[in-house]
Amino acid sequence: MTPDSAKLKNAPTVAPRASRDYVLQKIQPALLGLMDGSVSTLAPIFAAAGLTGRPINAFFVGLAASLGAAISMGLSEALSDDGSVTGRGGPVRRGVITGVATGIGGMLHTLPFLLPHLSIALNVAYAVVACELIAIAFIRYRFMGGKLLNTIVQVVIGGAIVFGIGVWLGRIGAN
């Protein structure tokens, strides 16, 4: 094996254009939305649960936060660029993908608060949050590369910080 062939063998592979476009135009906006919806709604939902002690109040806070974040993120993504310079695709499609994914990310851990007992709702929501964060880390790893353990640690630590703030503020406010 010549030195040049060894370099080629170890060189990173470039994804085919269609695959790269799919990641840029669909996966990345969806991942952005899921991450934002999942993480940005944690603090308000868990703070509301702690402050009021009523799951239905946390549900409505989560619903409002999820819908508000979905609209905000969808508009932000749609207005960020028209795709002509970055190759990220049409702004309306990206905005819709990001907005819908943000709403889904926020609502997944909001739905348990429809359960009438706070302790059960909280335990189910904790499990949903853990599953969300691991799923986001896996999607990020699958399409963006890197080491799976590093990705899980990064996503889970970010989510845990926001989650902890919500629980902490809920406890402070309730006392």
VENDANOR-V543007 format. One line per field, one symbol per residue. ss: DSSP state (H for helix, E for strand, - for the rest). Layout:
ss: ???
//
This chain:
ss: --HHHHHHHH------HHHHHHHHHHHHHHHHHHHHHHHH-HHHHHHHHHHH--HHHHHHHHHHHHHHHHHHHHHHHHHH----------HHHHHHHHHHHHHHHHHH--HHHH---HHHHHHHHHHHHHHHHHHHHHHHHHHH---HHHHHHHHHHHHHHHHHHHHHHHHHHH-
//
